Amino acid sequence: MHYRPLGKSGLQVSEVGHGLWGMGSWSGSDDDTSRAALRRSIEGGCTFYDSAFVYGDGRSDKLIGEVARAYPQKALVLASKIPPADFAWPSKPTNQLHAIFPRGHVLDYAKRISDAFGRPIDLLQFHVWEDSWAHDAEWQDTVAELKSTGRIKAFGLSLNRWQPENGLAAIATGFVDSVQVIYNIFDAAPEDKLFPACRAHNVGVIARVPLDEGSLGGRLTAETRFPDGDWRARYFNSDNLAKTLPRIAALNALRPEGMSLPEMALRYILSEPTVSTVIVGMRKLAHVDDNLALSDKGPLPPALLATLRRHRWNRP
Ligand SMILES: NC(=O)c1ccc[n+]([C@@H]2O[C@H](COP(=O)([O-])OP(=O)(O)OC[C@H]3O[C@@H](n4cnc5c(N)ncnc54)[C@H](OP(=O)(O)O)[C@@H]3O)[C@@H](O)[C@H]2O)c1
């Protein structure tokens, strides 16, 4: 496993990280399997764990906190996210910072997350962001207070789905150590403006949804259905599924011999040096083993990367 700096935070993170949304709130999760997957990834050299309070109302925060306590000798970096006070996704451009991340709400949820972790929070992120808030002193003062009291080590933003440029002003303030953004073969727009800004301000990049919620895992078919209540039932609705499957088929046709689709998708992201860590949702031991092993395989060949760039999918 290779490690990269998380921007200017002083934290080093494994370049393959572990995303915990699935084990917090997707159908098909059970806590014993999730604990086993977390133990396997810690033992395999993964050090970055991305949770959020909203993933099962603290469920994944508690799971990783509990498992991490058994590995005091490992330099694990535990990240989580403060939900917006209105608990509404997606965020609206008309939202006011004071209504969404008031000081009391942020301090309250930071305490809940830290209690679940059983230790200070290595990286605390806001779970939505509107860049019109960038120069508002309320969040800047709250973040400075959380750092000075030792509740958090670093602070980051989780940028809204398919809005990689809705964070550029905040990055320039110097208060942000990392951004978390959707980045994969399809959703390559962060390469345009976000990554150059992160390089200029030494802000870490957490690449999320690397397998497009599973389509780049290669197992979806026209018959795939998810149970009601599972977020993927909405995401992979019949319209999106019909648009996605031919794109997956086109990528499959490009795979070099012996390379699986998830390997090609994850190594595409690891080939980008601006990325600090790619957080893959992993609940199965086999996925942990396969994905962690990719770090040692290195970047994709330049010719394949250039071809894959033509499969970018700009979504509104
Ligand atoms: N900030 C935000 O608003 C936000 C939003 C979305 C995600 N995230 C973060 O990003 C993380 C990753 O995104 P995600 O979990 O939504 O989606 P993802 O990583 O794009 O896809 C996860 C899916 O891929 C499957 N998978 C993993 N490795 C595989 C492999 N080697 N072969 C085939 N399939 C494989 C997983 O299987 P299993 O079902 O068996 O586990 C799961 O179904 C989340 O867990 C979360 O930490 C943050």
The ligand as a MOL file (V3000), in Angstrom:
LIG
                    3D

  0  0  0     0  0            999 V3000
M  V30 BEGIN CTAB
M  V30 COUNTS 48 52 0 0 0
M  V30 BEGIN ATOM
M  V30 1 N -20.0830 13.0070 0.7320 0
M  V30 2 C -21.0920 12.4080 0.1940 0
M  V30 3 O -22.1650 12.9860 0.0470 0
M  V30 4 C -20.9150 11.0090 -0.2850 0
M  V30 5 C -21.8050 10.4690 -1.1950 0
M  V30 6 C -21.5540 9.1990 -1.6830 0
M  V30 7 C -20.4560 8.4840 -1.2120 0
M  V30 8 N -19.6170 9.0310 -0.2980 0 CHG=1
M  V30 9 C -18.4490 8.2820 0.2260 0
M  V30 10 O -17.7930 7.6260 -0.8550 0
M  V30 11 C -17.7170 6.2190 -0.5740 0
M  V30 12 C -17.7060 5.4260 -1.8520 0
M  V30 13 O -18.8850 5.6310 -2.5790 0
M  V30 14 P -20.0620 4.5500 -2.6030 0
M  V30 15 O -19.8030 3.5250 -1.5490 0
M  V30 16 O -21.3230 5.3170 -2.5520 0 CHG=-1
M  V30 17 O -19.9460 3.9310 -4.0610 0
M  V30 18 P -18.7730 3.2240 -4.8780 0
M  V30 19 O -17.5530 3.0820 -4.0500 0
M  V30 20 O -18.6840 3.9310 -6.1770 0
M  V30 21 O -19.4250 1.8000 -5.1550 0
M  V30 22 C -19.6610 0.9160 -4.0870 0
M  V30 23 C -20.1760 -0.3840 -4.6880 0
M  V30 24 O -19.1310 -1.0120 -5.4240 0
M  V30 25 C -19.0000 -2.3570 -4.9890 0
M  V30 26 N -17.5810 -2.7460 -5.0870 0
M  V30 27 C -16.5340 -2.3480 -4.3280 0
M  V30 28 N -15.3970 -2.9450 -4.7370 0
M  V30 29 C -15.7250 -3.7400 -5.7750 0
M  V30 30 C -14.9870 -4.6070 -6.6110 0
M  V30 31 N -13.6760 -4.7790 -6.4590 0
M  V30 32 N -15.6630 -5.2730 -7.5930 0
M  V30 33 C -16.9810 -5.1090 -7.7810 0
M  V30 34 N -17.7490 -4.2780 -7.0010 0
M  V30 35 C -17.1160 -3.6120 -6.0100 0
M  V30 36 C -19.4940 -2.3630 -3.5720 0
M  V30 37 O -19.8870 -3.6670 -3.2140 0
M  V30 38 P -20.5850 -4.0500 -1.8300 0
M  V30 39 O -22.0230 -3.6170 -2.0000 0
M  V30 40 O -20.4460 -5.5050 -1.7570 0
M  V30 41 O -19.9150 -3.3370 -0.7520 0
M  V30 42 C -20.6310 -1.3660 -3.6260 0
M  V30 43 O -21.8020 -2.0120 -4.0880 0
M  V30 44 C -18.9470 5.9920 0.3240 0
M  V30 45 O -18.8950 4.7470 0.9890 0
M  V30 46 C -18.8490 7.1910 1.2180 0
M  V30 47 O -17.8380 7.0200 2.2030 0
M  V30 48 C -19.8230 10.2790 0.1630 0
M  V30 END ATOM
M  V30 BEGIN BOND
M  V30 1 1 1 2
M  V30 2 2 2 3
M  V30 3 1 2 4
M  V30 4 1 4 5
M  V30 5 2 4 48
M  V30 6 2 5 6
M  V30 7 1 6 7
M  V30 8 2 7 8
M  V30 9 1 8 9
M  V30 10 1 8 48
M  V30 11 1 9 10
M  V30 12 1 9 46
M  V30 13 1 10 11
M  V30 14 1 11 12
M  V30 15 1 11 44
M  V30 16 1 12 13
M  V30 17 1 13 14
M  V30 18 2 14 15
M  V30 19 1 14 16
M  V30 20 1 14 17
M  V30 21 1 17 18
M  V30 22 2 18 19
M  V30 23 1 18 20
M  V30 24 1 18 21
M  V30 25 1 21 22
M  V30 26 1 22 23
M  V30 27 1 23 24
M  V30 28 1 23 42
M  V30 29 1 24 25
M  V30 30 1 25 26
M  V30 31 1 25 36
M  V30 32 1 26 27
M  V30 33 1 26 35
M  V30 34 2 27 28
M  V30 35 1 28 29
M  V30 36 1 29 30
M  V30 37 2 29 35
M  V30 38 1 30 31
M  V30 39 2 30 32
M  V30 40 1 32 33
M  V30 41 2 33 34
M  V30 42 1 34 35
M  V30 43 1 36 37
M  V30 44 1 36 42
M  V30 45 1 37 38
M  V30 46 2 38 39
M  V30 47 1 38 40
M  V30 48 1 38 41
M  V30 49 1 42 43
M  V30 50 1 44 45
M  V30 51 1 44 46
M  V30 52 1 46 47
M  V30 END BOND
M  V30 END CTAB
M  END
